Amino acid sequence: TKSMWSGDNRIHHNVVRRVGKNYAFSTKPSQYSGIMNLGGTVKIYNNWVESTGQHGIHVWVQEGPKPAEGKGPFEAHIWNNVVVDAGKLWRSFMNGSFGINVGAQSGVEKPAPFVYNNTIVNSRQRGINVNSSAAAGFVRDNIVAGTGGNPAISVPTSVELSNNRVGSISQMNFVDPSRMNFRLKVGSPARNEATNGFPPTDHADVARPKEGAADQGAFEGSGS
């Protein structure tokens, strides 16, 4: 999506897999992200993105508008997404490969990131990357597991970073990660550990919370 400078713009409940398996268009490296929004306020939620060349979810403002045009602020609300193996299909002509990436070209309207309750597994580089070109926002209550980058989450000082769960896949105590089941077992350290700003439903449209407090990540428990 591109230049959504007005309106209620939403990208949700999609399944995106193997973006980058066909790598014939090496002159257009930015086209290998699972979901990409180039400019404008957007809500990206309840998507499953698996095996990409570049980023799992990429929000970027490029080629305008300029701040003086009064089109902003551009808010990027990103929640309840599951991003698995971002960068698995990476090749050298592509750019970076983060689970979620937010930023802007110099001199244009800045996106304000609100990134929360996502589950990001096995990113080639960082799980969440917010560039210094972004406006103020927050990153909270996400699960980032098995990331190849260090730090696993990177944000500028203008973005509040709080209450995220970072570690190995085994530490998260997912139900069955070998079968892509990233719900949380009873006893997972992410169970009942989200802050009060949780979304009312989870990735599977299950109501939150189930046990008095919401869970970190995209799923609200497993019941077992």
LINLIN-V508486 format. One record per residue. N is the residue number from 1. OMEGA is omega in degrees with one decimal (999 if undefined). Layout:
{{N:OMEGA} {N:OMEGA}}
This chain:
{{1:-173.0} {2:171.8} {3:175.8} {4:-169.6} {5:176.4} {6:176.2} {7:179.2} {8:-171.5} {9:-174.6} {10:174.1} {11:-170.8} {12:175.9} {13:174.0} {14:170.9} {15:-175.7} {16:-178.2} {17:169.2} {18:174.5} {19:-177.0} {20:177.4} {21:172.0} {22:-173.1} {23:-176.4} {24:-174.3} {25:-175.9} {26:177.5} {27:-179.8} {28:-173.8} {29:-177.4} {30:-175.6} {31:-173.0} {32:172.4} {33:-178.7} {34:175.6} {35:-179.1} {36:174.0} {37:-178.6} {38:171.4} {39:175.7} {40:174.9} {41:-174.3} {42:172.1} {43:-177.9} {44:-172.5} {45:175.3} {46:174.8} {47:172.4} {48:-179.6} {49:-172.4} {50:175.4} {51:178.9} {52:172.3} {53:176.8} {54:-173.9} {55:171.0} {56:176.5} {57:-173.3} {58:176.1} {59:-172.1} {60:174.3} {61:-174.9} {62:176.1} {63:175.4} {64:5.4} {65:174.7} {66:-179.0} {67:-177.9} {68:-179.4} {69:175.7} {70:179.2} {71:-176.6} {72:0.9} {73:177.7} {74:178.4} {75:177.5} {76:178.3} {77:-173.4} {78:-175.6} {79:174.8} {80:177.1} {81:172.1} {82:-179.4} {83:-175.6} {84:174.2} {85:172.2} {86:-178.4} {87:179.2} {88:-179.3} {89:-178.5} {90:172.8} {91:-166.9} {92:179.4} {93:180.0} {94:177.0} {95:-178.2} {96:-178.3} {97:177.7} {98:175.0} {99:175.2} {100:-178.6} {101:-179.3} {102:177.2} {103:-175.9} {104:169.8} {105:-179.4} {106:173.5} {107:-179.3} {108:178.8} {109:-177.6} {110:172.5} {111:175.6} {112:-174.2} {113:171.4} {114:-169.0} {115:-172.9} {116:176.3} {117:171.3} {118:173.7} {119:-174.1} {120:-171.6} {121:171.8} {122:172.3} {123:179.3} {124:176.0} {125:-177.1} {126:174.9} {127:178.5} {128:-179.8} {129:174.4} {130:-176.6} {131:178.5} {132:179.0} {133:-179.0} {134:175.7} {135:-179.0} {136:179.2} {137:177.5} {138:173.2} {139:-174.5} {140:171.6} {141:177.0} {142:169.3} {143:175.5} {144:-173.3} {145:173.1} {146:-177.2} {147:178.6} {148:-177.4} {149:177.8} {150:5.1} {151:179.8} {152:177.2} {153:179.6} {154:179.0} {155:173.0} {156:-177.0} {157:179.6} {158:-177.2} {159:178.4} {160:179.3} {161:-174.9} {162:167.1} {163:173.8} {164:-178.8} {165:-177.5} {166:177.5} {167:177.8} {168:177.9} {169:-178.6} {170:-179.6} {171:-177.2} {172:179.6} {173:173.4} {174:-178.7} {175:-179.5} {176:-176.6} {177:178.7} {178:177.0} {179:176.1} {180:175.6} {181:-175.3} {182:168.3} {183:-172.6} {184:173.4} {185:166.6} {186:-177.0} {187:174.7} {188:179.4} {189:179.6} {190:179.9} {191:174.4} {192:-174.5} {193:178.7} {194:175.7} {195:-175.7} {196:-179.1} {197:-175.1} {198:175.1} {199:-174.2} {200:176.0} {201:-179.6} {202:-177.6} {203:-179.4} {204:-179.2} {205:173.7} {206:-177.2} {207:171.3} {208:-15.2} {209:-179.9} {210:-174.0} {211:178.5} {212:177.0} {213:-178.3} {214:178.5} {215:169.1} {216:177.9} {217:-171.9} {218:-174.9} {219:176.4} {220:175.8} {221:178.2} {222:-178.5} {223:-179.5} {224:999}}
